[in-house]
Amino acid sequence: MSPSAIDTSLQATDPAVYDDHFKVFASSVLPQTEEEWILRASNIAQILAEDVSTRDREQKIPEAEVALLKSSGLTKILGPKAFGGGGQAWNVGYKVIREVAKGDGSLGMLLGYHLLWSWTAHVVGTNEQRDRFQELIIKNNYFIGGAVNPRDSDLNITSENEHVVFNGFKNFNTGGVISDLTVLEGVLEGSDAHIFAFCPTQQSGIQFAHNWNNMGLRLTESGSVKIDRVAVPWEDALGWDPKLKKPLAEFLDTPWASLLLPTIQLVFSNFYIGIALGALDFSLKYTKANTRAWPFGGDNKDSASDEFYILERYGNFFAHLRAAEALADRAGIVIADLYNNRSEERDITPQERGEAAEWVASVKVVATDTALRVTAGVFEVTGARATATKVGLDRFWRDVRTHSLHDPVAYKNKELGRFALLGEIPAITWYT
């Protein structure tokens, strides 16, 4: 497998702008502790935040930004140390996603999706495939995209000699344009059996429309893609017997094989929270430097920072975000414990899987509600001048609002209601 390249006929950011940072990271070792990884992510967030509003408006292909993520080592955080990875658990990965999203929501999202797709073989692959693809991804520092939007028709898969051949179309394909490998998923013709597989992104059969022009998360390259006769060796069909061309029940017919769904749902919540934390931090600085006190309130203050309603709003935002972080951290430990303790036997029960999914659903509800309220509410404490395009405060709300429509949070509330009231764990779907 060979890495992809950016189509030079399209406008992309130039990695050379980060050359000084590349040199620093090249001369340093990977972080070793959770605290060091979060510090590294904070450093990346600060670098990205310097010009995020400009990059958001220009919406170039984020070649430089992804190169920065790779150079920093953040793309390797979950990889086994034996292959040169960070050896960290998912609860640390979630915190790093959140940290990057504080500085740039798009890059927090891209990092989160990459970590999820790079983990695919852990969930639906054999042990040999899991190790083989981890070694391939980590040693080459590959960035992973995925053409797996379940709201579209499944890709059609045919078996042709020793290959599976994918055909179809996906409306959304986050990060694919700047990825080295793409995860494909579809249904084998004549059956209802699904197949996941990695393939090189740079090939004629993967045709990106370059049509992502939404109001938020503008640097995620989440546009549509056509898959035209993309062939993958049968031995790379995750969780399948390549000789018999049949799914291996011990890997695919278990609750474990559905863990990608709660794993990615918690990715979503963490970059929502990170974006909202970034909005809060940005607004605090703006209020101190620019917001003027209201002179007609009857209890006039010399400084906006002494205004009752401003203090009250910031206090409320702070409290709710602190609570959202705590809940996200708790759910992150639940997911991490499953992977840390059960990966070899993959023997989780439907009840254990369902309870983990409800921790994740709880975070999704709280993170969505809180992030939307904070990213919209910060205008109340910054003032009319903060709506200027040059300020860039609107990007936080645009980012959260765009992705929070991914799947209706109302159904998470209903799902949690059935769990709390009736003791029912959720049915396994593409969104639970």
C-alpha positions, 0 to 999 in steps of 0.5 A, a space after each residue: 500500500 502506498 500513501 495518497 497525494 493531494 491533487 496539485 490542481 486543487 488549492 491546499 495549504 502549504 506544509 512549509 508554513 509549519 517547518 519550524 514546528 516540524 523540526 522541533 517535533 522531529 528532534 523530540 521523542 513521543 510523549 510518554 505520559 497522559 499529561 505529556 500527551 495532553 500538553 502536546 495536544 495543547 501545543 498543537 491547538 495553540 499553533 492552529 488557533 493562530 490563524 484558524 479564522 483565516 483558514 476557515 474562510 479560505 477553506 483550502 485542503 488541510 494538507 499542512 494541518 494534517 502534516 502538523 498532526 502527523 509530525 506531532 505524533 498525535 496520530 500515533 497516540 493509540 498505536 502499540 509502542 512495539 510499532 512506534 506508537 504512543 501506547 495510550 488508552 482511548 480515554 487519553 485519546 479522547 482528551 487529546 481530541 478535545 484539546 486539539 478541538 479547542 484550537 480548531 474544531 475541524 482538526 479535532 474532528 479529523 484527528 478523532 475520525 482518524 483514530 477511530 478508523 485506524 482502530 477498525 481492525 481491532 474491532 472487526 478484524 482477526 488478531 493477525 489483521 489487527 496487528 498487521 494493520 497497526 504496524 502498517 499505519 503506525 510505522 508509516 504514520 498514515 492518516 486514515 479516512 473512511 467512506 462509511 456513511 450509513 445513511 447512504 446505500 451500502 457499497 456493493 461488493 463483488 468477489 472477483 478471483 482473490 479480490 473483493 471489489 467495491 462500487 458505489 457512492 457516499 455523500 460524506 467522506 470525512 478526511 478522505 481527500 487528505 488520507 493515506 488509507 481509506 476504510 471502505 464498507 459494503 455488502 457482499 453481493 447475494 448476501 447481507 454480510 458486511 465487509 470492512 477493508 483498508 485500501 490506498 486512497 490514491 487510486 483512480 477508483 476513489 473519486 472525490 467530488 471536492 464539494 464540501 462547502 458547509 457552514 461549519 467544520 469547513 476544513 474537514 474535507 467531508 464531501 462526497 466520493 464515488 467508489 469505482 471498482 476498488 479492488 482489495 485482496 480477500 486477505 484484507 477483508 476484515 474478519 473474513 476467511 479468505 479461502 472460504 470467503 465467509 465471515 468468521 463468526 468468532 470475530 464478527 457475530 459478537 457484541 464486540 464487533 459493534 464497538 466502533 459505534 459507541 467509540 465514534 459517538 464519544 469522539 463526536 462528544 469530545 470534539 463538541 466539548 473541545 470546541 465549546 471550551 475553545 469558545 469560552 476561552 476565546 470569549 473570556 479574553 475578548 471580554 477582558 480586552 474589548 467588551 464595554 460595560 453597559 451604562 444604562 443598567 442602574 448599577 453601572 460598572 466601570 468594567 464589563 468584567 464586573 457586570 453581574 449578568 456577564 459574571 453570571 453567564 460565564 459562571 454558568 458556562 464554566 460550570 456546565 462545561 466542567 460537568 460535561 468534561 467530567 462525564 466525558 472522562 467517565 465514559 472514556 474510561 468505560 470504553 478504554 476499560 473494554 479495550 484494555 481488558 477484553 481485546 484478546 477474548 472479545 467476550 463482552 456481553 450484550 448487557 456490558 456493551 449496552 451499558 457502555 453505549 448508554 454512558 456514551 449516549 449520556 455524554 452525547 446529550 449533555 455535550 450537544 446541549 451544552 456546546 450549542 448553548 455555550 457557543 451561541 451564548 458567548 455573544 451575550 457576554 462579548 457584545 455586538 462588535 464580537 459579531 464582526 467576521 474578522 473576530 471569528 467568534 461565530 466559527 465555534 457555533 457553526 462547527 458544533 451546529 453542523 456536526 450535531 445534526 449528524 444524528 438526532 440527539 432527541 433519539 439519544 434522549 429517548 434511548 436513555 429514557 428506555 434505559 432508565 425507566 424500563 432497563 432496556 439496553 439499546 438495539 445495536 444500530 449504526 448510531 448506537 
